[in-house]
Amino acid sequence: MEELVICCMNRRLNDFLEDKYGGAFVVRNAGANVAPLMPLIKQAVREKGIDTITLVTHDDCGAMGKTFAVIKKGAEATDELKDELINQFKAVKFETRNQLEEKNTELQLSALKREFPNITVQAKPAKMSDIKVPEDNKEHKLLVLGPGKPEYSKIFKGLELMHSQCYIVQAPIYNAMPDIELAVKDLHAKEVFFVVSDKDNPRDVKRDADTASLKLTRLGAEVKRYDTRTVRKSFA
């Protein structure tokens, strides 16, 4: 079975995801939001022989907290974040953040089932109360990786980072910028690490990373860039 996992970028899911879905092809963004990832998902299903798609949402979700605050309390958000994440919930009925999180699972699952009627599509929401996470030191960071297996432990070791302090986006930079900005502005990720795969087109990645760096620096984040070959030197 070839499995594709769509998961939220929440930092508390890192060890859980690596342990439970270590052999899967993984993509991650804010809230496990399917729409901006759909071209990538279609490509993976077509090229990798995916026969199972698993959606991993969770409770106490920062992306849903932001969405709730914007829709119910009038909080500010960028137009890009509204278009990518928030606006899809304007016609959804909910009164509490927990209800919104449940609706998110239903909405993303329905979109996947419509698009992929001939393969197994399932949702397996995670409960944060069931996941053991080390005490939060509040020094949050963001890793931006390419889609693929969740080999986070190697990267954490190579970059000398703590497992639970890093939000992780696994998607191309160009369609993950609203998620990246959300991590910096609302989830307080003060350092952003772009880790470039050997398989990525260096010119495209440099262009996208340079554009992202300008935005993030204005937001007060420190941006660092690595390639997997450099990080791999510390993988032993």
GIZIUR-V468902 format. One record per residue. N is the residue number from 1. RES is the residue in one letter. OMEGA is omega in radians with two decimals (none if undefined). NEAR is the number of other C-alpha atoms within 10 Angstrom. D_LAST is the distance of its C-alpha to the last C-alpha in whole Angstrom. Layout:
# GIZIUR-V468902
n: {N/N}
res: {RES/RES}
omega: {OMEGA/OMEGA}
near: {NEAR/NEAR}
d_last: {D_LAST/D_LAST}
This chain:
# GIZIUR-V468902
n: {1/2/3/4/5/6/7/8/9/10/11/12/13/14/15/16/17/18/19/20/21/22/23/24/25/26/27/28/29/30/31/32/33/34/35/36/37/38/39/40/41/42/43/44/45/46/47/48/49/50/51/52/53/54/55/56/57/58/59/60/61/62/63/64/65/66/67/68/69/70/71/72/73/74/75/76/77/78/79/80/81/82/83/84/85/86/87/88/89/90/91/92/93/94/95/96/97/98/99/100/101/102/103/104/105/106/107/108/109/110/111/112/113/114/115/116/117/118/119/120/121/122/123/124/125/126/127/128/129/130/131/132/133/134/135/136/137/138/139/140/141/142/143/144/145/146/147/148/149/150/151/152/153/154/155/156/157/158/159/160/161/162/163/164/165/166/167/168/169/170/171/172/173/174/175/176/177/178/179/180/181/182/183/184/185/186/187/188/189/190/191/192/193/194/195/196/197/198/199/200/201/202/203/204/205/206/207/208/209/210/211/212/213/214/215/216/217/218/219/220/221/222/223/224/225/226/227/228/229/230/231/232/233/234/235/236}
res: {M/E/E/L/V/I/C/C/M/N/R/R/L/N/D/F/L/E/D/K/Y/G/G/A/F/V/V/R/N/A/G/A/N/V/A/P/L/M/P/L/I/K/Q/A/V/R/E/K/G/I/D/T/I/T/L/V/T/H/D/D/C/G/A/M/G/K/T/F/A/V/I/K/K/G/A/E/A/T/D/E/L/K/D/E/L/I/N/Q/F/K/A/V/K/F/E/T/R/N/Q/L/E/E/K/N/T/E/L/Q/L/S/A/L/K/R/E/F/P/N/I/T/V/Q/A/K/P/A/K/M/S/D/I/K/V/P/E/D/N/K/E/H/K/L/L/V/L/G/P/G/K/P/E/Y/S/K/I/F/K/G/L/E/L/M/H/S/Q/C/Y/I/V/Q/A/P/I/Y/N/A/M/P/D/I/E/L/A/V/K/D/L/H/A/K/E/V/F/F/V/V/S/D/K/D/N/P/R/D/V/K/R/D/A/D/T/A/S/L/K/L/T/R/L/G/A/E/V/K/R/Y/D/T/R/T/V/R/K/S/F/A}
omega: {3.06/-3.01/3.00/-3.12/3.06/-2.96/3.03/-3.11/-3.02/-3.06/-3.10/-3.13/-2.98/-3.12/3.09/-3.09/-3.14/-3.13/-3.00/-3.05/-3.04/-3.13/-3.05/2.98/-2.95/2.93/-3.07/2.99/-3.11/3.07/-3.04/-3.04/-2.93/-2.94/-3.11/-3.13/-2.97/3.09/3.12/3.12/3.13/3.13/-3.14/3.13/-3.10/-2.98/-3.03/3.11/-3.13/3.06/3.09/3.02/3.14/3.11/-3.13/2.99/3.13/3.05/-3.10/-3.04/-3.14/3.13/3.10/3.05/3.10/3.13/3.12/-3.10/-3.13/-3.04/-3.03/-3.03/3.09/3.12/-3.13/3.03/3.10/3.09/-3.13/3.13/3.09/-3.11/-3.05/-2.95/-2.84/-3.00/-3.13/-3.12/-3.09/-3.14/-3.11/3.13/3.08/3.13/-3.09/3.10/3.10/3.10/3.10/3.13/3.09/3.13/3.10/3.11/-3.13/-3.09/-3.11/3.13/3.13/3.14/3.13/-3.13/3.09/-3.06/-3.05/-3.08/-3.01/3.05/-3.14/3.08/-3.05/3.05/3.08/-3.12/3.11/3.04/-3.10/3.13/3.14/-3.07/3.12/-3.12/3.10/3.14/-3.07/3.10/3.07/3.12/-3.01/3.13/3.12/2.98/3.04/-3.05/2.98/3.05/3.14/3.14/-3.10/-3.12/-3.00/-3.07/3.13/-3.12/3.10/-3.14/-3.11/-3.11/3.12/3.13/3.07/-3.06/-2.97/-3.10/-2.99/2.87/-3.10/2.96/3.05/-3.11/3.08/-3.10/-2.99/3.11/3.11/-3.07/3.08/3.11/3.13/3.12/3.08/3.14/-3.12/-3.01/-2.99/-3.11/2.95/3.01/-3.01/3.06/3.12/-3.13/2.99/3.12/-2.98/3.11/3.07/-3.05/-3.11/3.05/-3.04/-3.11/-3.14/-3.12/3.13/3.13/-3.09/-3.13/3.11/3.11/3.13/-3.10/3.12/3.14/-3.03/3.10/3.09/3.13/3.08/3.13/3.01/-3.05/3.11/-3.11/3.12/2.90/-3.04/3.10/3.12/-3.12/-3.06/3.12/-3.13/-3.03/-3.01/none}
near: {8/13/21/26/26/26/28/27/29/27/19/21/26/22/20/15/20/17/12/10/17/16/16/22/20/25/27/28/27/27/26/25/25/24/15/16/18/14/10/17/23/14/12/18/18/11/9/13/13/20/16/19/25/21/24/21/27/24/18/15/20/19/25/23/18/22/28/22/15/16/15/14/10/10/11/12/17/10/12/13/19/17/12/19/23/20/15/14/18/11/7/12/10/16/10/11/19/17/12/21/24/16/16/21/20/12/16/19/20/14/13/21/15/10/12/16/9/10/14/14/20/16/16/13/16/17/12/14/9/8/12/11/17/11/8/10/9/11/13/20/24/26/24/24/24/22/18/19/18/26/15/19/16/15/20/18/16/17/16/10/13/15/19/22/22/27/27/30/28/22/22/20/22/14/15/22/22/22/25/25/21/20/27/23/16/13/19/16/24/19/21/25/18/23/19/23/17/11/8/12/10/13/9/12/17/13/13/16/20/14/14/19/19/12/14/21/14/9/13/13/21/16/18/13/15/13/15/16/13/13/17/14/9/14/14/7}
d_last: {30/28/28/28/27/29/28/29/26/27/24/25/24/20/19/22/22/18/19/23/22/19/20/23/23/23/25/26/29/31/33/32/34/35/38/35/33/35/35/31/32/35/33/30/32/34/31/29/31/31/33/32/32/31/32/30/32/33/35/35/34/34/35/38/39/39/41/43/44/45/47/49/49/49/46/45/42/42/43/40/39/42/42/39/39/42/45/44/45/48/50/49/50/49/49/46/43/42/44/43/39/41/43/40/38/42/42/38/39/42/41/38/41/44/41/40/43/42/38/37/37/36/35/33/33/31/33/31/33/31/27/26/25/24/26/27/26/28/26/25/23/23/20/22/20/21/23/20/18/17/13/14/11/8/11/12/9/9/12/13/15/17/17/21/22/21/23/22/24/23/26/27/28/32/33/31/32/34/31/29/33/33/30/31/34/35/31/31/27/28/25/24/20/21/18/19/18/19/22/23/26/26/29/30/27/28/31/30/28/30/33/31/30/34/34/32/32/36/35/33/30/27/25/22/21/17/17/14/13/13/10/8/7/6/4/0}
